[in-house]
């Protein structure tokens, strides 16, 4: 049942990314056991019998994603047990809720209008910052409120890039 769990998977073969825990940063590869919902008890029993986790194990990750159709949200959960050199174990938990799909109907339209207005405000901010920099040059960077405007525009641009 656990034949694949005994073969090392490279970071590239599984599209893995490094994950930072509390104690160390772990590369995206490793030994992976797929815990199928119907075979989970059998898989865990077999892994325990054959010492899949031993004294050379540095970390064990359990990662899964849940979906709640009632509110159209996903939650990605990462449970990490880091085994340190002194023999202890450091737990780490990451819970990341997110939404992929916008709601439909009036609420979806409202979201789209808000996004368009946010992008419009960001565009106006960019034009304002460019205009002030063009007019006052480096002197503008000595004004406290302009620097705050500049930071707000930069954050807004990054927000649009990330969430668009």
C-alpha positions in Angstrom: 0.0 0.0 0.0 2.8 2.4 0.8 5.3 1.5 -2.0 5.5 5.1 -3.3 6.2 6.5 0.2 9.6 4.8 0.2 10.9 6.6 -2.9 12.4 10.0 -2.6 10.5 12.7 -4.6 12.6 15.6 -5.9 11.4 19.2 -5.5 10.9 19.5 -9.3 9.0 16.3 -9.8 6.2 17.3 -7.3 6.3 21.1 -8.0 7.4 21.5 -4.4 8.4 24.8 -2.7 10.5 25.3 0.4 8.5 25.5 3.6 9.7 27.5 6.6 8.9 25.9 10.0 9.7 27.2 13.4 13.2 25.6 13.5 14.3 25.3 9.9 13.4 25.7 6.2 12.7 22.5 4.4 13.1 21.9 0.7 10.2 21.0 -1.5 11.2 17.3 -1.9 11.1 14.3 0.3 9.3 11.0 1.0 5.6 11.4 0.4 2.8 9.2 1.6 -0.6 10.0 0.1 -3.1 9.3 2.9 -6.2 8.2 0.9 -9.3 8.7 3.0 -10.4 5.0 2.5 -7.0 3.5 3.2 -5.6 5.9 5.8 -5.7 3.5 8.7 -4.0 0.8 6.7 -1.3 3.1 5.4 -0.5 4.6 8.8 -0.3 1.1 10.4 2.0 -0.1 7.6 4.2 2.9 7.9 4.4 2.5 11.7 5.3 -1.2 11.4 8.2 -0.5 9.0 9.5 2.6 10.9 8.8 5.1 8.1 9.5 7.8 10.7 12.9 7.1 12.3 15.7 9.0 14.1 16.9 10.4 10.7 13.6 12.1 10.1 13.8 15.9 10.3 10.2 16.9 9.7 6.8 15.4 9.0 4.2 17.5 7.2 0.5 16.9 7.0 -1.1 19.2 4.4 -4.7 19.3 3.3 -7.3 21.7 1.9 -10.9 21.9 3.1 -13.8 23.5 1.2 -17.0 24.9 2.7 -19.6 25.3 -0.1 -22.0 27.2 2.2 -19.7 30.3 2.2 -17.5 29.4 -0.8 -14.2 29.4 1.1 -11.2 27.1 1.1 -8.8 26.6 4.0 -5.3 25.2 3.5 -3.9 23.6 6.7 -0.3 22.7 7.2 0.6 20.7 10.3 4.4 20.3 10.8 6.3 18.3 13.4 10.0 19.2 13.4 12.4 16.8 15.0 15.4 18.7 16.5 18.9 17.3 17.1 18.4 17.2 20.9 15.6 14.6 20.5 12.7 17.0 20.9 9.8 17.8 18.6 8.7 21.4 17.7 5.1 21.7 16.4 4.1 24.2 13.8 0.6 25.0 12.5 -0.4 27.2 9.5 -4.0 27.8 8.7 -4.6 29.8 5.5 -8.2 30.6 4.5 -8.9 31.9 0.9 -11.6 32.3 -1.7 -11.1 31.4 -5.3 -14.5 32.0 -6.8 -16.4 35.3 -6.5 -20.0 35.0 -5.5 -22.6 35.4 -8.2 -25.6 37.7 -8.4 -25.8 41.1 -6.7 -23.0 40.4 -4.3 -20.7 39.4 -7.1 -21.5 42.6 -9.0 -20.8 44.6 -5.9 -17.4 42.9 -5.5 -16.5 43.7 -9.2 -17.6 47.3 -8.8 -15.4 47.7 -5.6 -12.4 46.1 -7.4 -12.8 48.4 -10.4 -13.0 51.4 -8.0 -9.9 50.2 -6.2 -8.0 49.9 -9.4 -9.2 53.4 -10.5 -8.1 54.9 -7.1 -4.7 53.2 -7.6 -4.4 54.6 -11.1 -5.2 58.1 -9.8 -2.6 57.7 -7.1 0.0 56.7 -9.6 -0.7 59.7 -11.8 -0.6 62.0 -8.7 2.7 60.6 -7.5 4.3 60.9 -11.0 2.9 64.5 -11.4 4.3 65.6 -8.0 7.7 63.9 -8.6 7.9 65.6 -12.1 7.0 69.0 -10.7 9.0 69.0 -7.4 11.7 66.4 -8.2 13.7 65.2 -5.2 12.2 67.9 -2.9 8.9 66.0 -2.9 10.6 63.1 -1.1 11.4 65.5 1.9 7.6 66.1 2.5 6.2 63.7 5.1 2.7 63.5 3.6 4.0 62.9 0.1 6.1 60.0 1.3 3.0 58.5 3.0 1.1 58.9 -0.3 4.0 57.2 -2.2 4.0 54.3 0.2 0.2 54.0 0.0 0.4 53.9 -3.9 3.2 51.3 -3.8 1.2 49.1 -1.4 -2.0 49.5 -3.6 0.0 48.6 -6.8 1.3 45.4 -5.1 -2.2 44.6 -3.9 -3.6 44.9 -7.4 -0.8 42.7 -8.7 -1.2 40.0 -6.1 -5.0 39.8 -6.1 -5.9 40.5 -9.7 
